[in-house]
């Protein structure tokens, strides 16, 4: 199940560079093909130019149980534009980004895409993969398939996860650990969870992987506060909502997040 590599990945290299600079990673989530395929490519390029360090590209799925209404709606719009996992990889290839890309998906689209899908993802420029509905130990053979793919297998940790389980997740992950800042589905919130510092401290004691905090972070002030706790900040729904208005709005939001985190 362990996702390891003989050589550092581009995600590892990014975090090493950020550590040397005393900075934190800004990770932006986008839904492939939203608000439309052409704008989706422009959005990824614009986010890179705005200072985003890693982009999570979500594969549209018809039943995204972990996602809130903003990302659910973006997924539906992308599906209406004919975006499949294969088409998502084409958009990633077209964007020709220099920053790491993480493919963010539920398991069903990956399994439906064929046995060579992870090889195709690497060829498209994907550096890591996050499967939202595959907890550690749920399917060792399939987890080994992900772990041996050459992609960093990024794992999720919830604030309620016990310390021993956190350590197990850290051992079987790579790239970074995605710390869910609060319970529930994705979406914007008015404030960070009160117990977030405790959650970060428990996870820090359990793994040496970088910790990126996501779920509910939507403003520059929240991003700055989260960056003081973790190694990276993940912003999804707020970016997707802004992208629904215009690519320029989403890029401007990313730039404001970057500026706040670097202040």
VENJO-V370431 format. One record per residue. N is the residue number from 1. RES is the residue in one small letter. PHI is phi in degrees with one decimal (none if undefined). PSI is psi in whole degrees, 0 to 359 (none if undefined). Layout:
BEGIN
[[N;RES;PHI;PSI] [N;RES;PHI;PSI]]
END
This chain:
BEGIN
[[1;x;none;341] [2;x;-69.5;134] [3;x;-100.1;97] [4;x;-127.3;163] [5;x;-143.0;147] [6;x;-70.6;333] [7;x;-121.4;150] [8;x;-61.0;140] [9;x;-83.1;172] [10;x;-65.9;333] [11;x;-69.4;315] [12;x;-56.8;315] [13;x;-63.1;323] [14;x;-65.1;315] [15;x;-66.7;324] [16;x;-62.9;317] [17;x;-63.1;316] [18;x;-64.6;319] [19;x;-60.3;318] [20;x;-63.1;330] [21;x;-91.3;355] [22;x;68.7;33] [23;x;-120.3;169] [24;x;-114.8;152] [25;x;-76.9;135] [26;x;-102.4;117] [27;x;-111.6;124] [28;x;-112.1;135] [29;x;-97.1;135] [30;x;-132.7;153] [31;x;-94.9;124] [32;x;-56.5;129] [33;x;86.8;1] [34;x;-107.4;136] [35;x;-78.7;344] [36;x;-160.0;166] [37;x;-58.5;317] [38;x;-66.3;314] [39;x;-66.0;330] [40;x;-62.0;317] [41;x;-66.1;316] [42;x;-61.9;324] [43;x;-64.9;312] [44;x;-60.2;316] [45;x;-65.0;320] [46;x;-66.3;321] [47;x;-65.0;320] [48;x;-60.5;315] [49;x;-64.9;332] [50;x;-81.0;356] [51;x;105.1;11] [52;x;-68.9;138] [53;x;-91.7;325] [54;x;-142.0;139] [55;x;-114.8;126] [56;x;-91.2;120] [57;x;-103.4;112] [58;x;-80.9;134] [59;x;-85.9;122] [60;x;-57.3;138] [61;x;-142.9;143] [62;x;-75.0;344] [63;x;-136.2;64] [64;x;-81.2;82] [65;x;-64.2;331] [66;x;-86.5;356] [67;x;-102.1;146] [68;x;-80.0;183] [69;x;-63.1;326] [70;x;-65.5;311] [71;x;-73.7;326] [72;x;-57.8;314] [73;x;-64.4;319] [74;x;-63.6;323] [75;x;-65.0;318] [76;x;-64.5;319] [77;x;-61.9;317] [78;x;-64.3;320] [79;x;-62.1;321] [80;x;-63.7;335] [81;x;-86.9;4] [82;x;81.9;23] [83;x;-84.4;117] [84;x;-110.3;181] [85;x;-62.0;318] [86;x;-60.6;318] [87;x;-69.5;326] [88;x;-60.4;318] [89;x;-64.1;325] [90;x;-64.4;320] [91;x;-65.9;321] [92;x;-62.6;316] [93;x;-60.2;316] [94;x;-64.8;327] [95;x;-69.3;334] [96;x;45.5;57] [97;x;-82.8;154] [98;x;-98.5;349] [99;x;-94.5;159] [100;x;-65.6;146] [101;x;-115.7;133] [102;x;-111.9;125] [103;x;-81.4;123] [104;x;-112.9;116] [105;x;-151.9;159] [106;x;-81.6;165] [107;x;-68.6;320] [108;x;-54.8;311] [109;x;-61.4;327] [110;x;-68.5;314] [111;x;-67.3;328] [112;x;-73.7;343] [113;x;-85.4;355] [114;x;103.9;160] [115;x;-66.4;341] [116;x;-97.4;13] [117;x;-63.3;323] [118;x;-71.1;325] [119;x;-63.8;318] [120;x;-65.9;324] [121;x;-63.6;315] [122;x;-60.4;318] [123;x;-63.8;331] [124;x;-78.4;348] [125;x;108.8;10] [126;x;-77.9;136] [127;x;-104.3;334] [128;x;-145.5;165] [129;x;-138.4;140] [130;x;-128.1;122] [131;x;-111.4;111] [132;x;-66.9;330] [133;x;-111.6;37] [134;x;-131.9;83] [135;x;-68.9;156] [136;x;-56.5;131] [137;x;87.7;358] [138;x;-74.9;331] [139;x;-157.5;83] [140;x;-54.8;320] [141;x;-66.0;317] [142;x;-71.0;324] [143;x;-64.2;323] [144;x;-63.4;322] [145;x;-59.2;315] [146;x;-65.8;315] [147;x;-66.1;333] [148;x;-95.9;9] [149;x;-79.9;346] [150;x;88.5;355] [151;x;-95.2;143] [152;x;-66.6;124] [153;x;-93.2;100] [154;x;-87.8;135] [155;x;-114.5;152] [156;x;-97.6;143] [157;x;-129.5;134] [158;x;-95.2;158] [159;x;-64.2;341] [160;x;-92.5;0] [161;x;-66.9;128] [162;x;-64.4;158] [163;x;-59.0;317] [164;x;-63.4;322] [165;x;-69.4;323] [166;x;-58.1;316] [167;x;-63.7;320] [168;x;-63.5;317] [169;x;-62.3;317] [170;x;-61.5;321] [171;x;-66.1;330] [172;x;-106.3;22] [173;x;-125.9;175] [174;x;-154.6;161] [175;x;87.0;286] [176;x;-162.5;168] [177;x;-104.6;132] [178;x;-90.6;106] [179;x;-90.0;114] [180;x;-72.6;118] [181;x;-73.2;340] [182;x;-154.8;163] [183;x;-76.2;158] [184;x;109.7;194] [185;x;-93.9;172] [186;x;-63.7;158] [187;x;150.8;163] [188;x;-78.3;150] [189;x;-135.0;163] [190;x;-77.4;334] [191;x;-154.9;158] [192;x;-71.8;153] [193;x;-62.0;140] [194;x;-63.5;329] [195;x;-92.8;11] [196;x;-60.4;316] [197;x;-57.0;321] [198;x;-65.9;318] [199;x;-62.1;317] [200;x;-64.4;317] [201;x;-62.6;319] [202;x;-66.3;319] [203;x;-69.9;323] [204;x;-61.5;324] [205;x;-73.9;343] [206;x;-100.2;342] [207;x;-150.2;153] [208;x;-96.4;357] [209;x;-67.7;150] [210;x;-59.0;147] [211;x;-110.7;121] [212;x;-111.9;132] [213;x;-102.2;127] [214;x;-137.6;179] [215;x;80.0;111] [216;x;90.0;354] [217;x;-85.7;121] [218;x;-138.7;347] [219;x;-121.1;159] [220;x;-57.0;322] [221;x;-64.6;317] [222;x;-66.3;320] [223;x;-63.1;318] [224;x;-64.6;317] [225;x;-64.2;317] [226;x;-67.2;325] [227;x;-66.3;336] [228;x;-75.7;346] [229;x;-102.6;316] [230;x;-109.0;185] [231;x;-91.5;347] [232;x;-161.5;162] [233;x;-126.8;132] [234;x;-109.9;125] [235;x;-121.4;122] [236;x;-118.9;288] [237;x;-57.6;321] [238;x;-65.1;320] [239;x;-66.2;316] [240;x;-65.2;318] [241;x;-60.5;315] [242;x;-64.5;322] [243;x;-63.8;330] [244;x;-65.4;335] [245;x;-81.7;309] [246;x;-172.9;156] [247;x;-59.7;320] [248;x;-61.7;321] [249;x;-64.1;317] [250;x;-66.8;319] [251;x;-65.7;319] [252;x;-64.0;321] [253;x;-63.0;315] [254;x;-60.7;319] [255;x;-63.4;322] [256;x;-69.4;323] [257;x;-64.1;315] [258;x;-60.7;315] [259;x;-63.2;319] [260;x;-66.3;320] [261;x;-68.9;330] [262;x;-89.6;350] [263;x;-64.7;none]]
END
